[in-house]
Amino acid sequence: MRKRLLLLLAVLLSFSLIAAACGDDEETDTGSSDSASETESASDAAEEDNATEEVAAAETTVGLVYDIGGRGDLSFNDSAARGLDRAESELGIAFSEASPNDDGSNRAELLQLAADANPIVIGVGFLFEGDAAAVAAENPDTNFAVIDSGMLDFSQDPPAPYGDNVAGLVFAEEQGSYLVGIAAAMKTSSNKLGFIGGVCCYGGIEPFEAGFRAGALSVNPDIEIVAEYITDAPDFDGFNQPDRAQVIATTMYEDGADIVYHAAGGAGNGMFQAAKDFTADNGSKVWGIGVDDDQYLTIGAVDPSLQEFVLTSMLKRVDVAVFEVLKLQEEGGFTAGPVMYDLSVDGVGYATSGGYVDDIIDELEAAKAGMISGEIVVSRDPVDYGA
């Protein structure tokens, strides 16, 4: 409700400023008919310029609604925020932002509020799919983009976009995960790895596990990989349980895994704390692998003592997707339907911050080139790799 009031106040303020500006023009004193005419002409020109500026501003604004947790989650949402900030800096696009309540029940309301004030609205996360489709249908002159959903209506044959104003921004998570799987397999001393997923069995996190398994097994077919998910769909709170991720990671480290990869959003932050604590308690160094953002940087900004436990991160470039769709919007090139962000467009990748994988860059780049060329094809189903 506070965000709704702030948005309404902002709209009302903009109207009051425009009204004040017009009032000033109307009250301008004139000393002669000539000066009055000149003043009137100048006023008319100024009003036309202001009108043009207002239209231009209206064409370059966006309303972005984060996933639960919002800006500051050190992972998925922060990557979206970085794309938003880049669009503001490089394209001059103004934005408003909001976050759903803890149960996500006001997603549709936030999307509608954003649509009331902006020509394009972005929902961060596949859980926006149904609400975005419905709100887009009610707002045909507003474009909508949803992260992690193809925004295809499968009730149609063949499946088609929900509307001409709806785009889905999707990622080849299995490709980026393949690369960090290679890194883990080349860096492990125990030949045992762990994977922590935020939420199981809805199709969103399994590609991370599949790619990680495939990459590790490509290095060592005998390597052991254990996986555990925090919650099962439809309970999506697993992305917001760092304490639970810490417990799971600690158990994996105690059972012999020396590198654990998480795809658990904000919950994964607990994994890095587990790595630090286990290393301190046992004198044996263990690692975590981050996801979405370069977590060496994001985690380090909050707790620098955790940086030395971040081996690498699988980069899911939500920031690139947000920036690119806004650039298309500004250029008049918005296109409905799914848009894939894979290795070929730097939609996914791996981080090198900390320098811990510098000695295996050649191997990682060779695998990257193989996937881009199509020589290496990675499944999105972990069952194909022994799960």
Secondary structure in CASP SS format (residue, H / E / C, confidence):
PFRMAT SS
TARGET T0000
AUTHOR 0000-0000-0000
METHOD secondary structure of the structure
MODEL  1
M C 1.00
R H 1.00
K H 1.00
R H 1.00
L H 1.00
L H 1.00
L H 1.00
L H 1.00
L H 1.00
A H 1.00
V H 1.00
L H 1.00
L H 1.00
S H 1.00
F H 1.00
S H 1.00
L H 1.00
I H 1.00
A H 1.00
A H 1.00
A H 1.00
C H 1.00
G H 1.00
D H 1.00
D H 1.00
E H 1.00
E C 1.00
T C 1.00
D C 1.00
T C 1.00
G C 1.00
S C 1.00
S H 1.00
D H 1.00
S H 1.00
A H 1.00
S H 1.00
E H 1.00
T H 1.00
E H 1.00
S H 1.00
A H 1.00
S H 1.00
D H 1.00
A H 1.00
A H 1.00
E H 1.00
E H 1.00
D H 1.00
N H 1.00
A H 1.00
T H 1.00
E H 1.00
E H 1.00
V H 1.00
A H 1.00
A H 1.00
A H 1.00
E H 1.00
T C 1.00
T E 1.00
V E 1.00
G E 1.00
L E 1.00
V E 1.00
Y C 1.00
D C 1.00
I C 1.00
G C 1.00
G C 1.00
R C 1.00
G C 1.00
D C 1.00
L C 1.00
S C 1.00
F H 1.00
N H 1.00
D H 1.00
S H 1.00
A H 1.00
A H 1.00
R H 1.00
G H 1.00
L H 1.00
D H 1.00
R H 1.00
A H 1.00
E H 1.00
S H 1.00
E H 1.00
L H 1.00
G C 1.00
I C 1.00
A E 1.00
F E 1.00
S E 1.00
E E 1.00
A E 1.00
S C 1.00
P C 1.00
N C 1.00
D C 1.00
D C 1.00
G C 1.00
S C 1.00
N C 1.00
R H 1.00
A H 1.00
E H 1.00
L H 1.00
L H 1.00
Q H 1.00
L H 1.00
A H 1.00
A H 1.00
D H 1.00
A H 1.00
N C 1.00
P C 1.00
I E 1.00
V E 1.00
I E 1.00
G E 1.00
V C 1.00
G C 1.00
F H 1.00
L H 1.00
F H 1.00
E H 1.00
G H 1.00
D H 1.00
A H 1.00
A H 1.00
A H 1.00
V H 1.00
A H 1.00
A H 1.00
E H 1.00
N C 1.00
P C 1.00
D C 1.00
T C 1.00
N E 1.00
F E 1.00
A E 1.00
V E 1.00
I E 1.00
D C 1.00
S C 1.00
G C 1.00
M C 1.00
L E 1.00
D E 1.00
F C 1.00
S C 1.00
Q C 1.00
D C 1.00
P C 1.00
P C 1.00
A E 1.00
P E 1.00
Y C 1.00
G C 1.00
D C 1.00
N C 1.00
V E 1.00
A E 1.00
G E 1.00
L E 1.00
V E 1.00
F E 1.00
A C 1.00
E H 1.00
E H 1.00
Q H 1.00
G H 1.00
S H 1.00
Y H 1.00
L H 1.00
V H 1.00
G H 1.00
I H 1.00
A H 1.00
A H 1.00
A H 1.00
M H 1.00
K H 1.00
T C 1.00
S C 1.00
S C 1.00
N C 1.00
K E 1.00
L E 1.00
G E 1.00
F E 1.00
I E 1.00
G E 1.00
G E 1.00
V E 1.00
C E 1.00
C C 1.00
Y C 1.00
G C 1.00
G C 1.00
I C 1.00
E H 1.00
P H 1.00
F H 1.00
E H 1.00
A H 1.00
G H 1.00
F H 1.00
R H 1.00
A H 1.00
G H 1.00
A H 1.00
L H 1.00
S H 1.00
V H 1.00
N C 1.00
P C 1.00
D C 1.00
I C 1.00
E E 1.00
I E 1.00
V E 1.00
A E 1.00
E E 1.00
Y E 1.00
I E 1.00
T E 1.00
D E 1.00
A C 1.00
P C 1.00
D C 1.00
F H 1.00
D H 1.00
G H 1.00
F H 1.00
N H 1.00
Q C 1.00
P H 1.00
D H 1.00
R H 1.00
A H 1.00
Q H 1.00
V H 1.00
I H 1.00
A H 1.00
T H 1.00
T H 1.00
M H 1.00
Y H 1.00
E H 1.00
D C 1.00
G C 1.00
A C 1.00
D C 1.00
I E 1.00
V E 1.00
Y E 1.00
H E 1.00
A E 1.00
A C 1.00
G H 1.00
G H 1.00
A H 1.00
G H 1.00
N H 1.00
G H 1.00
M H 1.00
F H 1.00
Q H 1.00
A H 1.00
A H 1.00
K H 1.00
D H 1.00
F H 1.00
T H 1.00
A H 1.00
D H 1.00
N H 1.00
G C 1.00
S C 1.00
K C 1.00
V C 1.00
W E 1.00
G E 1.00
I E 1.00
G E 1.00
V E 1.00
D E 1.00
D C 1.00
D C 1.00
Q H 1.00
Y H 1.00
L H 1.00
T H 1.00
I H 1.00
G H 1.00
A H 1.00
V H 1.00
D C 1.00
P H 1.00
S H 1.00
L H 1.00
Q H 1.00
E H 1.00
F H 1.00
V E 1.00
L E 1.00
T E 1.00
S E 1.00
M E 1.00
L E 1.00
K E 1.00
R C 1.00
V H 1.00
D H 1.00
V H 1.00
A H 1.00
V H 1.00
F H 1.00
E H 1.00
V H 1.00
L H 1.00
K H 1.00
L H 1.00
Q H 1.00
E H 1.00
E H 1.00
G C 1.00
G C 1.00
F C 1.00
T C 1.00
A C 1.00
G E 1.00
P E 1.00
V E 1.00
M E 1.00
Y E 1.00
D C 1.00
L H 1.00
S H 1.00
V H 1.00
D C 1.00
G C 1.00
V E 1.00
G E 1.00
Y E 1.00
A C 1.00
T C 1.00
S C 1.00
G C 1.00
G C 1.00
Y C 1.00
V C 1.00
D H 1.00
D H 1.00
I H 1.00
I H 1.00
D H 1.00
E H 1.00
L H 1.00
E H 1.00
A H 1.00
A H 1.00
K H 1.00
A H 1.00
G H 1.00
M H 1.00
I H 1.00
S H 1.00
G C 1.00
E C 1.00
I C 1.00
V C 1.00
V C 1.00
S C 1.00
R C 1.00
D C 1.00
P H 1.00
V H 1.00
D H 1.00
Y H 1.00
G C 1.00
A C 1.00
END
